[in-house]
Amino acid sequence: MSSPSYPGLTAPMIGARLRLAAERSHALLYARLRDAGYSDLRPAHFALFQFPGPHGVRPVELAARLGMTKQALTPLLNDLERFGYLERRRAPDDGRGRVLWLTERGLAFVGAIKEIMTGIEAEWSERLGADRFATLQETLQELTEGPA
């Protein structure tokens, strides 16, 4: 007896393939960051470091960029401040406002992310071959920077 066919359940489409590749790179990044001594952070914290990161922005700006409320962001910022990754300083133009600044540990963390991701890209380039990887990079840039 053959199994029934369900539309959409046969093979991943492009969006799913892109998500799976992103999830794979994130899993490798998280594991390597833990190995590098950043085991105090959870994936929820990593979201705050998405390019261009939290350095020099107000919390409300970061929340908007990440698509979250300031109330949802605040506990994560509290953690990062307590763990020594960032500090809140008075905004120079507004005595009540705050601006986020990465500490030496925060800057080292961003450096570790860059170094690890560069390594992952090198591994993927070796796996695919330099020409195919370059084509993938160009294609993804075109898809993410062009009109919707």
C-alpha positions as CSV (number, residue, x, y, z in Angstrom):
1,M,0.0,0.0,0.0
2,S,1.5,3.4,-1.0
3,S,1.5,6.3,1.4
4,P,-0.7,9.3,0.5
5,S,1.0,12.4,-1.1
6,Y,0.6,15.7,0.7
7,P,1.4,18.9,-1.1
8,G,4.2,20.8,0.5
9,L,5.6,17.8,2.4
10,T,7.7,16.3,-0.3
11,A,10.8,18.4,-0.4
12,P,12.0,21.7,1.2
13,M,11.5,24.8,-0.9
14,I,14.0,27.6,-1.2
15,G,13.0,29.4,2.0
16,A,13.3,26.2,4.0
17,R,16.7,25.5,2.4
18,L,17.9,29.0,3.4
19,R,16.6,28.6,6.9
20,L,18.3,25.2,7.3
21,A,21.6,26.6,6.1
22,A,21.3,29.5,8.5
23,E,20.4,27.1,11.4
24,R,23.4,25.0,10.5
25,S,25.8,27.9,10.6
26,H,24.3,29.2,13.8
27,A,24.6,25.7,15.5
28,L,28.3,25.6,14.5
29,L,28.8,29.2,15.7
30,Y,27.2,28.5,19.1
31,A,29.2,25.4,19.7
32,R,32.5,27.1,18.7
33,L,31.7,30.1,20.8
34,R,31.1,27.9,23.8
35,D,34.4,26.2,23.2
36,A,36.0,29.7,23.0
37,G,34.8,30.5,26.5
38,Y,31.5,32.2,25.8
39,S,29.3,29.6,27.5
40,D,27.4,32.2,29.6
41,L,25.3,33.3,26.6
42,R,22.2,31.8,25.2
43,P,21.0,32.0,21.6
44,A,18.6,34.7,22.6
45,H,21.6,36.9,23.6
46,F,23.3,36.2,20.2
47,A,20.3,37.8,18.4
48,L,21.4,41.2,19.9
49,F,24.7,40.9,18.1
50,Q,23.2,40.5,14.6
51,F,24.9,42.9,12.2
52,P,25.5,45.7,12.9
53,G,25.1,44.9,16.6
54,P,24.3,46.9,19.7
55,H,27.4,49.2,19.8
56,G,26.5,52.9,20.0
57,V,22.7,52.6,19.7
58,R,19.9,53.3,22.0
59,P,18.0,50.3,23.4
60,V,14.8,51.4,21.6
61,E,16.7,51.5,18.3
62,L,18.1,48.1,18.9
63,A,14.6,46.7,19.8
64,A,13.1,48.2,16.6
65,R,15.9,46.7,14.5
66,L,15.4,43.3,16.0
67,G,11.6,43.5,15.8
68,M,11.0,43.2,19.5
69,T,9.7,45.5,22.2
70,K,11.9,47.4,24.6
71,Q,10.3,45.4,27.4
72,A,11.4,42.1,25.8
73,L,14.9,43.4,25.1
74,T,15.6,44.8,28.6
75,P,16.2,41.4,30.4
76,L,18.6,40.4,27.7
77,L,20.5,43.7,28.0
78,N,20.5,43.3,31.8
79,D,22.2,39.9,31.3
80,L,24.7,41.2,28.9
81,E,25.6,44.0,31.2
82,R,25.8,41.7,34.2
83,F,28.1,39.3,32.2
84,G,30.3,42.2,31.2
85,Y,29.6,42.4,27.5
86,L,28.1,45.8,27.4
87,E,27.3,48.9,29.4
88,R,24.6,51.6,29.2
89,R,25.9,55.1,29.2
90,R,24.1,58.4,29.3
91,A,23.3,59.7,25.8
92,P,25.4,62.8,25.2
93,D,22.4,64.7,23.8
94,D,19.8,63.6,26.3
95,G,20.7,63.2,30.0
96,R,17.8,60.7,30.6
97,G,18.5,58.6,27.5
98,R,21.0,55.7,27.4
99,V,23.3,54.4,24.7
100,L,24.7,50.8,24.6
101,W,28.4,50.4,24.3
102,L,30.3,47.1,24.1
103,T,33.0,46.5,26.7
104,E,36.3,44.9,26.0
105,R,34.7,41.5,26.5
106,G,31.8,42.5,24.2
107,L,34.3,43.6,21.5
108,A,36.3,40.4,21.9
109,F,33.0,38.4,21.6
110,V,32.2,40.2,18.3
111,G,35.7,39.5,17.1
112,A,35.3,35.8,18.0
113,I,32.0,35.7,16.0
114,K,33.8,37.2,13.0
115,E,36.7,34.8,13.3
116,I,34.5,31.7,13.7
117,M,32.2,32.7,10.9
118,T,35.2,33.3,8.6
119,G,36.3,29.7,9.5
120,I,32.9,28.3,8.8
121,E,32.8,30.1,5.4
122,A,36.2,28.7,4.6
123,E,35.0,25.2,5.4
124,W,31.9,25.6,3.3
125,S,34.1,27.1,0.4
126,E,36.3,24.0,0.6
127,R,33.3,21.7,0.6
128,L,31.6,23.4,-2.4
129,G,34.7,24.6,-4.2
130,A,35.8,28.2,-4.4
131,D,33.9,29.0,-7.6
132,R,30.6,27.5,-6.4
133,F,30.9,29.2,-3.0
134,A,31.6,32.6,-4.6
135,T,28.6,32.1,-6.8
136,L,26.5,31.3,-3.8
137,Q,27.7,34.4,-2.0
138,E,27.0,36.6,-5.0
139,T,23.5,35.0,-5.5
140,L,22.6,35.5,-1.8
141,Q,23.8,39.1,-2.0
142,E,21.7,39.7,-5.0
143,L,18.6,38.2,-3.4
144,T,19.0,40.1,-0.1
145,E,20.0,43.5,-1.5
146,G,17.7,43.6,-4.6
147,P,14.1,44.6,-4.8
148,A,11.6,42.3,-3.0
